[in-house]
Amino acid sequence: MGEKHLETDTVALLTPIPNGKVLAAICSLNNIGGKVIETGAGAFAVLDDTSEGATDHAGQVISSFVKERPMLAMERRGGQITIHRWMGGERGEQLSPGFALDDAPGAITTLMMGTETIEQLAATHPDKVHDANMSRMKAFRELRKLAKQAKRDASSQ
């Protein structure tokens, strides 16, 4: 079963955004479909579009949102993993997959190695996986709700 996953291309972003719902809404507002999983290292988006250029488009859009913090755009094609650092909408250097994934949470490693799919992770971690395939209006409402909640949480501390 693992070999079947190795044949499937995976395109993903590891962001410093801690809340998976926020990343899912941002992706949706920018027409980037996929699923997002929350990890200890940040929200990780596995994109639906695995075509050439999809990673660069998503990397440019999402890194423009997080601006001053680096993020990683990852591709697994034909069993080969390529990882680029993105910051402020600009594609940076290519990183060694071993180096980039060395301290990554297990969910990211299993997805990028092809031993598990995002659907399998969603089945075992339903509270940590969020769908980025929502309407733009729903995404906007979700961001407003999360912003209000964050403001309430900040004022209560």
N, C-alpha and C positions, 0 to 999 in steps of 0.2 A: 504494500500500500504506500509506503514512503517513496518508492521509485516514481509512482504516478505524480506525486507532488513535485518531485524534482524536475519533471518535464514542464510544469506550469510556470509561466513567468510571473514574477511578483514585483510590483512597483509600490514603494512606500516612503513615508516621511516620518522621521523622528524629530519631534518639536519640543521646545522647552515649555510648552503650554501644559500646565498640570491637569486641567479639566478636559476630559474627552468630549463632553457635550459642547464645550466652547469650540474646540477644533472641528467637530462635526458640523456645527452651524456655520463656521467660517468657510469650510470647504463647500458646503451647500450654497452659500451666498455667491461663491465664485465658480459655480458649476463644476466642482470637482467631486465626483461621486466616489463612494467607497464606504468602508467601515473604519471606525476609530476605536482603539483599545487604550485604556488608561494604564500606564505603567509607572513604576517608581522613578523612571528616568524622564518622564513626560508623556504626552499623548502621541500615539503612533498611528498614523493613517495608512491603511492599505487601500490603494486606489483601484477602482473598477477598470479604468482605462490603462491598459498596459502597452499601448502603441508607442512607437518611437516619439520622443518629444514630450510625452505626458509628464514624465518626471521633472523635466526642466520647467515646464509651464507651472506645475504645482509648486515646485521649489521656489520659483520666482514670486508667485502670488503669496504663498504662506510666509516666506521669509521676509517679504515686505511688510507683513502684518506684525511679526515679532521683532522686526527692525534691528535691535541692538544685541540680540542673542543669536548665536549660531544654531543651525539645525542641520540635519543630515537627510539627503535624498538618496534612496537606495533602490537598486534594481537587481533582480536575479533573472538572468536570461540564459537559457540553455545550461543551467547549473552554475553559471559564473556570476559572482556578486560584484557590483560596482557601487561605490559610495562616494558622493561629493558633498562637501560642506557648502552650505548656503548661508548668506548673511545680508540683510538689508536689500533683498531682491537681486543680489549678485551671486553667481555661481563661483565658488572658490575651488580650492585644490581637491584632487582626488585622494581619498584616504585608503589605506590598506584595510580590506574587510576584517582581517584578524585583529588589527589594532582598534578599529571602530566598534567592533562587536564584542571586544574583550570583556568590558564591564556592563554590557547591555543586559537588561532583564531577560529571563528565559523565554518569555513569550516572543520577544523580538528575534532572538536567536533561532527559535524553532520555526518561525515564519520565514525568515530569510534563508535558512538552511533547507527549507522545503519539507521538513518532517511533520509540520502541522499547517493547516489552512486557517484563515481567519474565521471560517464557519465553525471549525472544530473548537477554536478558542472561545467563540461566542457561546457555544453550547455549554462549556465548562465554566465560563466567567460572564454570565449574562448581565450582571450589574456593572461590568467594566467595559463592555463593548457597545458603541453607539453608532447608529446609522447616519451617514452623511448624505443620504438620498432623500431629502425632504424638500418641500417647496421653499422658495425664497421667503415667502411670508412667514412660514412656520420657523424658519431659521432665524429671521429677524426677531420674532416674538421670543424665541428661546434665548437669544442673546440679551434681550431686554430683561427677561425674567432672571437670568443668571447675574446680570449686572446689579439689579435691585437686591438680589440675595447677598451678593458680595458686599454691597454697601451696608446692608443691615448687619451682616456679620462683623464688618470692620467697626461700625459704630457701637456695637455691644461689647467690644473688647477694651 
